[in-house]
Amino acid sequence: MSQPAISKHLKVLEQAGLISRTRQGTMRLSKLEAAPLKGASRWIGTYQEYWAESFNRLDDLLRRTEHEQHD
């Protein structure tokens, strides 16, 4: 990945409040801002539960179908 592409990605993350950036001499340091990610993690978690339940139901259906085919 090129340096301009990295800089562009970091700028987007900074504008979204997901990182903060500071200068130390000639270096630009980036720090992860975890607080905004907590809300996103909770939101994703609700879908994670939904999909886990859906896959469990699919597993059950496939087991029943396999069992019926062998009988």
C-alpha positions as CSV (number, residue, x, y, z in Angstrom):
1,M,0.0,0.0,0.0
2,S,1.4,3.4,-0.9
3,Q,2.1,6.2,1.6
4,P,-0.6,8.5,0.1
5,A,-3.1,5.7,0.4
6,I,-2.2,5.1,4.0
7,S,-2.4,8.8,4.7
8,K,-5.9,9.0,3.1
9,H,-7.1,6.0,5.2
10,L,-5.8,7.6,8.4
11,K,-7.5,10.9,7.6
12,V,-10.8,9.1,7.1
13,L,-10.4,7.3,10.4
14,E,-9.5,10.6,12.2
15,Q,-12.5,12.4,10.7
16,A,-14.7,9.5,12.0
17,G,-13.3,9.9,15.5
18,L,-11.8,6.4,15.5
19,I,-8.2,7.6,15.8
20,S,-6.4,10.8,17.1
21,R,-3.2,12.0,15.6
22,T,-0.4,14.0,17.1
23,R,3.1,15.2,16.0
24,Q,6.2,14.3,17.9
25,G,9.2,15.8,16.1
26,T,9.0,14.6,12.5
27,M,6.7,11.7,13.4
28,R,2.9,11.7,13.2
29,L,1.6,9.3,15.9
30,S,-1.9,7.7,15.7
31,K,-3.8,6.5,18.7
32,L,-6.9,4.3,18.6
33,E,-9.9,5.9,20.1
34,A,-11.8,2.8,21.5
35,A,-14.9,4.5,22.9
36,P,-16.7,5.0,19.5
37,L,-16.0,1.3,18.7
38,K,-18.0,0.2,21.7
39,G,-21.3,1.3,20.2
40,A,-20.4,-0.3,16.9
41,S,-19.5,-3.5,18.7
42,R,-22.8,-3.6,20.6
43,W,-24.7,-3.0,17.3
44,I,-22.8,-5.8,15.5
45,G,-23.3,-8.1,18.5
46,T,-27.1,-8.0,18.0
47,Y,-26.6,-9.3,14.4
48,Q,-24.0,-11.8,15.6
49,E,-26.6,-13.4,17.9
50,Y,-29.2,-13.4,15.0
51,W,-26.8,-15.2,12.6
52,A,-25.6,-17.7,15.2
53,E,-29.2,-18.7,15.9
54,S,-29.9,-18.9,12.1
55,F,-26.9,-21.1,11.5
56,N,-27.9,-23.3,14.4
57,R,-31.4,-23.8,12.9
58,L,-29.8,-24.5,9.5
59,D,-27.5,-27.1,11.2
60,D,-30.5,-28.8,12.8
61,L,-32.4,-28.9,9.5
62,L,-29.4,-30.4,7.6
63,R,-28.9,-33.1,10.3
64,R,-32.6,-34.0,10.1
65,T,-32.5,-34.1,6.3
66,E,-29.3,-36.3,6.4
67,H,-31.0,-38.6,8.9
68,E,-34.1,-38.9,6.8
69,Q,-32.1,-39.7,3.7
70,H,-30.3,-42.5,5.5
71,D,-33.5,-44.1,6.7
